[in-house]
Every structure is written in C-alpha cells, then in structure tokens.
Amino acid sequence: MSQQTYPKNTWYVAAMSEEVAGSKPLGRKICGESIAFYRSQEDQIAAVLDFCPHRGAALSLGYVEEGLLVCGYHGLKMGADGNTKAMPLQRVKGFPCMKSYAVEERYGFIWVWPGDQSQADKALIPHLEWAINPEWAYGGGLYHINCDYRLMVDNLMDLTHETYVHASSIGQKEIDESPVSTKVEGDQVLTSRYMENIMAPPFWQAALRGNGLADDVPVDRWQICRFTPPSHVMIDVGVAHAGNGGFDAPADKKASSTVVDFITPETETSIWYFWGMARNFKPEDQALTDAIREGQGKIFSEDLEVLERQQDNLLAFPDYDLLKLDIDAGGVQSRRIIDRIIAKEQIGVSSPKAVAPLQTISF
C-alpha cells in the first residue's frame, strides 16, 4: 500500500461552478476518489462515488432526472445520500449504500471534502473577499497536469523560475538578483521578494496600460506568496511607478493583482490546477479581464511541460536527493506543514475547527 501523500480531511476545489450544469453530471477524480458531481433538487450540488452498485458503471455517464442521478447503463436512480431510490422492475431496498461526499458551492467553485464526511465543516472553506466584492474582478481557468501537487506548490512558492520559464512575459533578471524572505505563521508560509527601480516586463507593461499608466518608466515590483493548507497559494503581485511606495503606493500609481492558485490532487502524480487572477482596478472592464486571463493562461501553460518532465525525472531517479537552497525555503516549509497534517490524519486526529483565511490584501 502506497504512503498517503495528500490530506483528505479538508476542502479542495473540485470544479468551477459552470462545469456542472443542467442534467449532465461531471465525473472527476479527487485525491484518488472517483466522484460524480451533479445538481439535485433546486439546483443544489451533490457528490457521490462514481460507481453504480448494480454493475459498477460510471454514474457520471448518466443524467439527472427529478433530482436523482440516473445510471446510463440500466437506469438505476441514485440519491445524494448514496442510496438507490429506484430501478426499473427492481426492489432496491437491499441495494448497498454508496459513498457520498460533503460538497459546497461557493465563490464560483465547487468544493469537496474527500475524506471523512462527518468531519466536514463548511466554516473551514476559506473566505475569498475578491470573489464577492464588486470592487474586484476575476478571470481564471483550469489545467490538468501530470505531476505531484507538491511540485506545483514548490513552483508557486519560489518564483525565481520566472526569469527562465516565463522570459517573454513576466520574467526578468532582477528576480534572480533580489533576495527572498520566508517566514512561517502557524500553518501558513509567506515568501516575499521586492524589486526597486526596474523596468516592467511585458505582462506588467500591459497591466500598467490597462490601468491608464505609463509603461515605459521605472517601477517597483513585488511578489508575496502565501501558502495555506491543504494546497492553496495566493500571490500578491504588482508594479508601481518607482518612488511611490511600491506595494503601498496609491491606486493611481500602480497595477496590482492577486494570483489565485487552487491545486487539487487527482492522484499521487496528477493534479487539477485552478488558476486565475483577481484585480481591484477597473473591475468593470470585461475586455481587460479577458486579456489578463488570456495572458495569464499562456504563462501558466509554460509551467505545464516543465512540471510534467520534472515528475518523469523524479520517478526515473527515485533515489536522488534533491538540493534545498535558500530560494526553496517556501516550498520546503509548505511541505513540512503538509506532512504534519497528514501525520495527524493517519493517527486519527480530527481536523481543526478553524483556520486562518486566505487573506487578500487591499491595495
């Protein structure tokens, strides 16, 4: 039996709300659990094991009728509680109950608790101010990537790679030349880097123009990465015209955003990566939102091949002890927190009743 590599008694983003629509279920594996997501009575989201108790067919290949999930093989009708409610010409009272999952729709995402449903507490879903505040705009997407979810955490908690992987968009040599600070606050890890009096790279030049600012003058730039269990990373990023306070510059002197990263394990070597960017300048400008989403999508797609090839190498060389440098501190500390949570799960310690929220700093 393989060693558990991800917490299960916690909330993960399983899907974007629009992925589960109408009478069509969505089948998705989360933390090794094959789950069928669908909309039951009154459009409420439900989630059950993607397994029909009759012949083992995938329930997600069926459809929803009168709030029940109908198997597309022989018409068995499953309820949100995992109990079979009906089947043509069959008495279903003795059918085994299948696993159901705690699930919640919030902030435009569908959240699932893949572990012990009795421990699921909706209060543990992080508060996302940018998702409900009209002064913010958000655009994002989803990538499936064949890598261990912790490799993506490493990637996001050390942005040094931007100089090389994203050279044509957000990378610049000053990233390499600027020191990184890492600290741990409870179960959160904070990694920050500040650059002063530099020229903005292409992506941030476009963001400055989008906010009506000159893009050909020196700027101060910041990257503040926050890891929160089980695998969420929020990154406050931006540039301000130099000499106006950097991160603390007034709104009319900067372009700033929060990079949103929800990393959900599919298996031990594959993930669902929900990415996006929230900004609090010109939130009403849909064209700007679309342009930023397109640009960011291209940036994140550049990570995909790097991470998948990295995963291949790690599987091919399992005995190689990877180096841990100063720039790796954010990922190393994040992994320690993950390991601690997994260890508690394995000895039966219940999940905490409250965690620090994913903070969004008001710019």
C-alpha positions as CSV (number, residue, x, y, z in Angstrom):
1,M,0.0,0.0,0.0
2,S,1.4,3.4,-1.0
3,Q,2.0,6.1,1.6
4,Q,-0.6,8.8,1.7
5,T,0.8,12.0,0.1
6,Y,-2.1,14.4,0.5
7,P,-4.6,15.3,3.3
8,K,-8.1,14.1,2.7
9,N,-10.0,15.6,5.6
10,T,-10.0,19.1,4.1
11,W,-11.7,21.1,1.5
12,Y,-10.5,21.1,-2.1
13,V,-11.7,22.9,-5.2
14,A,-13.2,20.2,-7.3
15,A,-14.7,22.1,-10.2
16,M,-15.8,25.5,-11.4
17,S,-19.5,26.1,-11.0
18,E,-20.1,26.2,-14.7
19,E,-18.6,22.7,-15.2
20,V,-21.7,21.1,-13.5
21,A,-24.7,22.4,-15.4
22,G,-28.2,21.1,-16.3
23,S,-28.8,17.4,-16.3
24,K,-25.3,16.4,-17.1
25,P,-23.1,15.1,-14.2
26,L,-19.3,15.6,-14.0
27,G,-17.0,12.8,-13.2
28,R,-13.7,13.8,-11.6
29,K,-11.1,12.0,-9.5
30,I,-10.1,14.0,-6.4
31,C,-7.4,12.6,-4.0
32,G,-7.9,9.2,-5.6
33,E,-11.6,9.2,-5.1
34,S,-13.8,8.8,-8.3
35,I,-16.7,11.2,-7.7
36,A,-19.8,12.1,-9.7
37,F,-20.9,15.7,-9.2
38,Y,-24.4,16.7,-10.2
39,R,-27.2,19.2,-9.4
40,S,-30.0,17.6,-7.5
41,Q,-33.2,19.2,-6.2
42,E,-33.4,23.0,-6.5
43,D,-30.0,23.1,-8.3
44,Q,-28.2,22.0,-5.2
45,I,-24.8,20.5,-5.8
46,A,-24.4,16.8,-4.8
47,A,-21.5,14.3,-5.0
48,V,-21.5,10.5,-4.8
49,L,-19.0,7.8,-5.6
50,D,-18.8,7.4,-9.4
51,F,-19.8,3.8,-9.2
52,C,-23.2,2.2,-9.8
53,P,-23.9,-0.6,-7.2
54,H,-25.6,-2.7,-9.9
55,R,-22.8,-3.4,-12.4
56,G,-20.1,-0.9,-11.5
57,A,-20.8,1.5,-14.3
58,A,-19.7,5.2,-14.0
59,L,-22.7,7.2,-12.8
60,S,-21.2,10.3,-14.3
61,L,-22.0,8.9,-17.8
62,G,-25.7,9.1,-16.9
63,Y,-28.1,12.1,-16.4
64,V,-30.1,13.8,-13.8
65,E,-33.9,13.4,-13.6
66,E,-36.1,14.9,-10.9
67,G,-33.1,15.5,-8.7
68,L,-31.8,11.9,-8.9
69,L,-28.7,10.7,-10.7
70,V,-29.7,8.1,-13.3
71,C,-27.2,5.5,-14.3
72,G,-26.8,5.5,-18.1
73,Y,-26.4,1.7,-18.2
74,H,-29.6,0.2,-16.7
75,G,-31.5,3.2,-15.3
76,L,-30.7,2.9,-11.6
77,K,-31.6,6.1,-9.8
78,M,-29.2,7.3,-7.1
79,G,-29.9,9.9,-4.4
80,A,-27.5,12.5,-3.0
81,D,-27.1,10.3,0.2
82,G,-25.7,7.4,-1.8
83,N,-28.8,5.3,-1.5
84,T,-30.5,3.8,-4.6
85,K,-34.0,5.2,-4.8
86,A,-35.4,3.3,-7.8
87,M,-34.6,1.0,-10.7
88,P,-37.0,-0.4,-13.4
89,L,-38.7,-3.6,-12.2
90,Q,-36.4,-3.9,-9.2
91,R,-36.8,-3.7,-5.5
92,V,-33.9,-1.6,-4.3
93,K,-34.3,-1.6,-0.5
94,G,-31.4,-4.1,-0.2
95,F,-29.0,-2.3,-2.5
96,P,-25.8,-1.2,-0.8
97,C,-25.3,2.4,0.1
98,M,-22.6,4.1,-1.9
99,K,-20.3,6.7,-0.5
100,S,-21.5,10.3,-0.7
101,Y,-19.3,13.4,-0.1
102,A,-19.6,16.7,1.7
103,V,-19.8,19.3,-1.0
104,E,-20.4,23.0,-1.1
105,E,-20.8,25.6,-3.9
106,R,-19.2,28.9,-3.0
107,Y,-17.4,31.7,-4.8
108,G,-18.0,30.3,-8.2
109,F,-16.3,27.0,-7.3
110,I,-17.5,23.6,-6.1
111,W,-15.7,22.4,-3.0
112,V,-15.4,18.8,-1.9
113,W,-14.2,17.1,1.3
114,P,-12.8,13.8,0.0
115,G,-12.2,12.2,3.5
116,D,-14.5,11.5,6.4
117,Q,-17.7,13.3,5.8
118,S,-18.5,13.5,9.5
119,Q,-15.5,15.9,10.0
120,A,-16.5,18.3,7.2
121,D,-17.1,21.8,8.5
122,K,-18.2,24.4,5.9
123,A,-16.7,27.1,8.1
124,L,-13.3,25.8,7.1
125,I,-13.8,26.9,3.5
126,P,-11.5,29.9,3.1
127,H,-13.1,33.3,2.8
128,L,-12.4,34.9,-0.6
129,E,-13.1,38.6,-0.5
130,W,-12.3,39.2,-4.1
131,A,-15.0,36.7,-5.2
132,I,-17.8,38.7,-3.5
133,N,-16.6,42.3,-3.5
134,P,-17.8,44.3,-6.6
135,E,-14.6,46.3,-6.5
136,W,-12.7,43.2,-7.7
137,A,-12.7,41.4,-11.0
138,Y,-11.6,37.8,-11.5
139,G,-10.8,35.6,-14.5
140,G,-9.3,32.2,-14.5
141,G,-9.3,28.7,-15.9
142,L,-8.3,25.0,-15.3
143,Y,-5.4,22.9,-16.3
144,H,-4.9,19.1,-15.8
145,I,-1.2,18.5,-15.2
146,N,0.6,15.1,-14.7
147,C,2.6,16.0,-11.6
148,D,2.6,15.6,-7.9
149,Y,0.7,18.5,-6.4
150,R,3.6,19.4,-4.2
151,L,5.7,20.2,-7.2
152,M,3.2,22.9,-8.1
153,V,3.3,24.2,-4.6
154,D,7.1,24.3,-4.9
155,N,6.8,26.1,-8.2
156,L,4.5,28.8,-6.9
157,M,6.4,29.4,-3.6
158,D,9.6,30.1,-5.5
159,L,9.1,32.5,-8.4
160,T,12.8,32.5,-9.3
161,H,11.9,30.3,-12.3
162,E,10.0,33.2,-13.9
163,T,13.3,34.5,-15.3
164,Y,13.7,31.3,-17.3
165,V,10.4,29.7,-17.8
166,H,8.5,32.9,-18.5
167,A,11.2,35.0,-20.1
168,S,8.9,36.6,-22.6
169,S,6.1,37.7,-20.2
170,I,6.9,38.1,-16.5
171,G,10.5,37.1,-16.2
172,Q,13.4,39.4,-15.8
173,K,17.0,39.2,-14.5
174,E,16.2,41.4,-11.5
175,I,14.2,38.5,-10.0
176,D,17.4,36.4,-9.7
177,E,19.2,39.4,-8.2
178,S,16.7,40.1,-5.4
179,P,16.8,38.3,-2.1
180,V,13.8,36.2,-0.9
181,S,12.4,36.3,2.6
182,T,10.4,33.3,4.0
183,K,8.6,33.0,7.3
184,V,6.0,30.7,8.8
185,E,2.9,31.9,10.6
186,G,1.1,28.9,12.1
187,D,0.0,26.8,9.2
188,Q,0.8,29.5,6.6
189,V,4.0,30.1,4.8
190,L,4.9,33.6,3.5
191,T,7.6,34.1,0.8
192,S,8.2,37.7,-0.4
193,R,10.5,39.4,-2.9
194,Y,10.7,43.1,-3.7
195,M,12.5,44.8,-6.6
196,E,13.0,48.6,-6.9
197,N,13.6,51.0,-9.7
198,I,13.5,48.4,-12.6
199,M,11.7,48.3,-15.9
200,A,8.4,46.3,-16.0
201,P,8.4,43.1,-18.1
202,P,5.9,42.7,-21.0
203,F,2.9,41.4,-19.0
204,W,3.2,44.2,-16.4
205,Q,3.7,46.8,-19.1
206,A,0.3,45.7,-20.5
207,A,-1.3,45.8,-17.0
208,L,0.0,49.4,-16.5
209,R,-1.5,50.4,-19.7
210,G,-4.7,48.7,-18.7
211,N,-4.8,50.9,-15.7
212,G,-4.1,54.0,-17.7
213,L,-0.5,54.3,-16.5
214,A,2.8,54.9,-18.4
215,D,4.5,51.6,-19.1
216,D,8.0,52.9,-20.1
217,V,9.1,54.4,-16.8
218,P,11.0,52.6,-13.9
219,V,8.8,50.7,-11.4
220,D,8.9,49.0,-8.1
221,R,7.8,45.4,-8.2
222,W,6.7,42.9,-5.6
223,Q,5.8,39.2,-5.2
224,I,4.2,38.0,-2.0
225,C,3.4,34.3,-2.0
226,R,1.1,32.8,0.7
227,F,0.6,29.0,1.1
228,T,-2.3,27.8,3.1
229,P,-3.2,24.1,3.6
230,P,-4.0,21.8,2.0
231,S,-2.6,23.3,-1.2
232,H,-3.8,26.8,-1.8
233,V,-1.4,29.5,-2.9
234,M,-2.4,33.2,-3.2
235,I,0.3,35.5,-4.6
236,D,0.0,39.3,-4.3
237,V,1.9,40.7,-7.3
238,G,2.2,44.1,-9.0
239,V,4.2,47.1,-10.1
240,A,4.1,50.7,-9.1
241,H,5.8,53.7,-10.7
242,A,9.1,53.9,-8.8
243,G,9.3,56.1,-5.7
244,N,5.6,56.0,-4.8
245,G,5.8,53.4,-2.1
246,G,5.9,50.1,-4.1
247,F,3.3,47.8,-2.6
248,D,1.8,50.6,-0.6
249,A,1.6,53.0,-3.5
250,P,-1.7,54.8,-4.1
251,A,-4.1,53.1,-6.6
252,D,-3.5,55.6,-9.3
253,K,0.3,54.8,-9.4
254,K,0.2,51.0,-9.7
255,A,-1.2,47.9,-11.3
256,S,-1.6,45.1,-8.8
257,S,-3.4,41.8,-8.5
258,T,-3.8,38.6,-6.6
259,V,-2.8,35.4,-8.4
260,V,-5.2,32.6,-7.4
261,D,-3.9,29.0,-7.3
262,F,-6.1,26.1,-6.1
263,I,-4.1,22.9,-6.5
264,T,-6.2,19.8,-6.2
265,P,-4.6,16.3,-6.3
266,E,-6.2,13.9,-8.7
267,T,-3.8,11.0,-8.0
268,E,-0.3,10.9,-6.5
269,T,1.1,12.1,-9.8
270,S,-1.6,14.3,-11.3
271,I,-3.5,17.4,-10.4
272,W,-6.4,19.7,-11.3
273,Y,-4.9,23.2,-11.3
274,F,-7.5,26.0,-10.9
275,W,-5.7,29.3,-11.7
276,G,-6.8,32.8,-12.0
277,M,-6.1,36.5,-11.3
278,A,-8.2,38.9,-9.2
279,R,-7.6,42.6,-9.5
280,N,-9.1,45.7,-7.9
281,F,-8.6,48.2,-10.7
282,K,-11.1,48.8,-13.4
283,P,-13.3,45.8,-12.3
284,E,-16.0,46.7,-14.8
285,D,-13.7,46.4,-17.8
286,Q,-14.5,42.9,-19.2
287,A,-12.2,43.3,-22.1
288,L,-9.3,43.9,-19.7
289,T,-10.3,40.8,-17.6
290,D,-10.4,38.7,-20.8
291,A,-7.0,40.0,-21.9
292,I,-5.4,39.3,-18.5
293,R,-6.9,35.8,-18.4
294,E,-5.6,35.0,-21.8
295,G,-2.1,36.3,-20.9
296,Q,-2.0,34.5,-17.6
297,G,-3.3,31.3,-19.2
298,K,-0.3,31.3,-21.6
299,I,2.1,32.0,-18.7
300,F,0.8,29.0,-16.7
301,S,0.8,26.8,-19.7
302,E,4.6,27.3,-19.9
303,D,4.9,25.6,-16.5
304,L,3.0,22.5,-17.6
305,E,5.7,20.8,-19.6
306,V,8.4,21.7,-17.0
307,L,6.4,20.1,-14.2
308,E,5.4,17.0,-16.1
309,R,9.0,16.4,-17.2
310,Q,10.2,17.0,-13.7
311,Q,7.7,14.4,-12.5
312,D,9.0,11.9,-15.1
313,N,12.6,12.5,-13.9
314,L,11.7,12.1,-10.2
315,L,10.0,8.8,-11.0
316,A,13.0,7.7,-13.1
317,F,15.5,8.7,-10.4
318,P,13.8,7.9,-7.1
319,D,17.0,7.7,-5.0
320,Y,18.3,11.1,-6.0
321,D,18.3,13.5,-3.0
322,L,17.2,16.9,-4.4
323,L,19.1,20.0,-3.3
324,K,17.4,22.5,-1.0
325,L,18.6,26.1,-1.4
326,D,17.5,29.4,0.1
327,I,15.1,30.0,-2.8
328,D,13.4,26.7,-2.0
329,A,12.5,27.6,1.6
330,G,8.9,28.5,0.8
331,G,8.2,25.1,-0.7
332,V,10.2,23.2,1.9
333,Q,8.2,24.9,4.8
334,S,4.9,24.3,3.0
335,R,5.8,20.6,2.6
336,R,6.5,20.3,6.3
337,I,3.1,21.7,7.1
338,I,1.5,19.2,4.7
339,D,3.5,16.3,6.2
340,R,2.4,17.3,9.7
341,I,-1.3,17.4,8.7
342,I,-1.0,14.0,7.0
343,A,0.6,12.5,10.1
344,K,-2.2,13.8,12.3
345,E,-4.8,12.3,9.9
346,Q,-3.1,8.9,10.0
347,I,-3.2,8.7,13.7
348,G,-6.9,9.8,13.8
349,V,-6.6,13.4,15.0
350,S,-9.6,15.4,13.9
351,S,-9.3,18.4,11.7
352,P,-9.2,21.8,13.5
353,K,-12.4,23.8,13.8
354,A,-10.9,27.0,12.4
355,V,-8.0,28.0,10.1
356,A,-6.7,31.3,9.1
357,P,-8.5,32.6,6.0
358,L,-6.8,33.2,2.7
359,Q,-6.1,36.9,3.1
360,T,-6.5,39.3,0.2
361,I,-4.6,42.5,0.9
362,S,-6.5,45.6,-0.1
363,F,-4.2,47.6,-2.5
